[in-house]
Amino acid sequence: MRNRKYIILECIESKNKNNKTRYYTYKNSKKNNKIILKKYNYILRRRTIHKEI
């Protein structure tokens, strides 16, 4: 995985609360834009928007 970079995705809806959900994944290192994905938040029990931090 030469062109891959390890990133962390964090929920933006539960960011102000004490309970944060995070996902760990890889992305292409040649791309500089931030990743925004809809992932399942098991604390809120629904799909929420997760951004790269």
N, C-alpha and C positions, 0 to 999 in steps of 0.2 A: 504494500500500500504506500507507494512512494508519493503520490499526489493527494493523499488524504490527510485531513487535519481533524483532530479530536475536538469536539465542541460540546457545550452544555446548553440545553434548552430549558427555560424556566417559565412557568405559568405567569402571565401578567395579571390575571384576574384575582389571584390569591397572593399577590406579591406583598400587599400591605399587611396581610395577616401573618400570624406565626407559622401557619402551615403552608409550606411551599412545596410544589411538586416539580421535580426535575427529571429530564430524560437526557441520556448520554448517547451521542452518535458521532458519525464521521461526515465530513463534507469535502468537496473538492477544494484543494488549497489554492488553485489558480483563480477562483472566484472570490471577490472581495465583498459581495453583498451579504447582508445578514439574513439568516433563515427564519421564516415565520411559518409554523405548522400548527394544525389543529390536532391535539393529542388528548387522550382521556385523562382527566384529573380524578383520581380515585377518592380524594377527600371531598370534593364538591359533587362527585358522582355524575359528571357530564363531560362532554368534550369542550375544551377551552383552547384559547390561543396561547401558544408557547413561542417565545422569542429566544434567539441566541444571545447569550451573555458573554 
